[in-house]
Amino acid sequence: MQINRHYEDLTESYLFSTIAHKVSAFQQAHPEADIIRLGIGDVTRPHAPAVIRALHDAVDDQGRQETLHGYGPEQGYDFLKQAVQKYYGDRKIELEADEIFISDGAKSDLGNILDLFSSDNTVLVPDPVYPVYVDTNLMAGRKIVYVSATEDNGFLPLPDVRQHADIIYMCSPNNPTGAVYDRAGLTAWVNYANEQGAVILFDAAYECFISEPDLPRSIFEIEGAKTCSIEFCSFSKMAGFTGTRCGWTIVPKALAEGKLHAMWLRRQTTKFNGVPYIVQKAAAAVFTPEGMAEIQHTLDYYRENARVLSETLDELGIWYTGGKNSPYLWLKCPNGMDSWTFFDYLLEEAHVVGTPGEGFGANGKDFFRLTAFGDQERTREAAERLRCLLRK
Ligand SMILES: Cc1ncc(COP(=O)(O)O)c(C=O)c1O
């Protein structure tokens, strides 16, 4: 037996374990300290009532002979694919229902999609980055070329036509930087990908946070995208499904003359048996008028947190991206501190926890991520502490 040696190329991520260790050591030394965590990328608000009702009804369906659902279609039930199709159609993005594949979340499919590509491909990945893109390619032994996202380009790098690429990862609104591409930026990438014969793997997991109407929420809003892009999206942040698990992946038939669509269908029907009926019913409830209104209410709750944090950084004159159209704020560490020094400083002096940018790539060394997924009152309190500490 030969094991996949490429796993040896993975570097252990100590980011969240180091954070947890530092926080618990600090709490032990200072039991009275009231620590506020603004590091988490997970939701904290409960599911919408419409989703909970649908879950209960679907559970009851499974308890009755006449409505029991066994194996479903691997690609998802029509009722959910059609609801996703309408979600895009309402924004004038025309998709065929069978171009939509229901998944158990964006993370799995972002990794699984690599089954379709040769390991000889050159992959472009931004730095800093959601680490899943890097590790899934390292596991397959693919060559990664980093695209530098920096303060100078507002953490929104544009393509360099001299650089060859086969696979391009994009995430907008971005985790960790919160930066969002405008139409011109996405158009530049789509044109480049079409010229290169490359595919863009577009991660739209945070599209629901975009509220400015001119900013694209899908790569398919861009002309030419259907011949070069696959989009991944998720109910996780949109409707609090991080623990319930559901998402979707769009593989257009115009891509590679339909080859990738046919291959993905084959891959999914071979290696995947679909998302639970109960979960798909809950996901479909998100798209009902009540569901949509209720999730907006929750998204507004998080948006308010992002606004409070943005306002604080504005007042303090600290440079940052995100905070608008995104649940993440990516700030430049003040007073020349690097990200781990700033982490310790913030923990010790303000009892506030964030995420050091270095954990997302070398370009994150002097930056720091705050998230808007916390409790509103606690976020306000954290903002006040930042104000007091950094105003000095
Ligand atoms: C950029 C990005 N993509 C995908 C995911 C994973 O989403 P899901 O819960 O749908 O697997 C996350 C989760 O934090 C993320 O930040």
Ligand as a Chemical Component Dictionary entry (heavy atoms), coordinates in Angstrom:
data_LIG
# 
_chem_comp.id                   LIG 
_chem_comp.type                 NON-POLYMER 
_chem_comp.pdbx_formal_charge   0 
_chem_comp.three_letter_code    LIG 
# 
loop_
_chem_comp_atom.comp_id 
_chem_comp_atom.atom_id 
_chem_comp_atom.alt_atom_id 
_chem_comp_atom.type_symbol 
_chem_comp_atom.charge 
_chem_comp_atom.model_Cartn_x 
_chem_comp_atom.model_Cartn_y 
_chem_comp_atom.model_Cartn_z 
_chem_comp_atom.pdbx_ordinal 
LIG C1 C1 C 0 -15.100 31.508 2.211 1  
LIG C2 C2 C 0 -15.834 30.354 2.759 2  
LIG N1 N1 N 0 -16.266 29.415 1.921 3  
LIG C3 C3 C 0 -16.919 28.332 2.372 4  
LIG C4 C4 C 0 -17.163 28.160 3.710 5  
LIG C5 C5 C 0 -17.834 26.905 4.185 6  
LIG O1 O1 O 0 -19.175 27.008 4.095 7  
LIG P1 P1 P 0 -20.129 25.771 4.400 8  
LIG O2 O2 O 0 -20.569 25.908 5.819 9  
LIG O3 O3 O 0 -21.232 25.931 3.423 10 
LIG O4 O4 O 0 -19.366 24.508 4.172 11 
LIG C6 C6 C 0 -16.745 29.118 4.625 12 
LIG C7 C7 C 0 -16.998 28.932 6.063 13 
LIG O5 O5 O 0 -16.583 29.624 6.920 14 
LIG C8 C8 C 0 -16.051 30.236 4.137 15 
LIG O6 O6 O 0 -15.597 31.181 4.960 16 
# 
loop_
_chem_comp_bond.comp_id 
_chem_comp_bond.atom_id_1 
_chem_comp_bond.atom_id_2 
_chem_comp_bond.value_order 
_chem_comp_bond.pdbx_ordinal 
LIG C1 C2 SING 1  
LIG C2 N1 SING 2  
LIG C2 C8 DOUB 3  
LIG N1 C3 DOUB 4  
LIG C3 C4 SING 5  
LIG C4 C5 SING 6  
LIG C4 C6 DOUB 7  
LIG C5 O1 SING 8  
LIG O1 P1 SING 9  
LIG P1 O2 DOUB 10 
LIG P1 O3 SING 11 
LIG P1 O4 SING 12 
LIG C6 C7 SING 13 
LIG C6 C8 SING 14 
LIG C7 O5 DOUB 15 
LIG C8 O6 SING 16 
# 
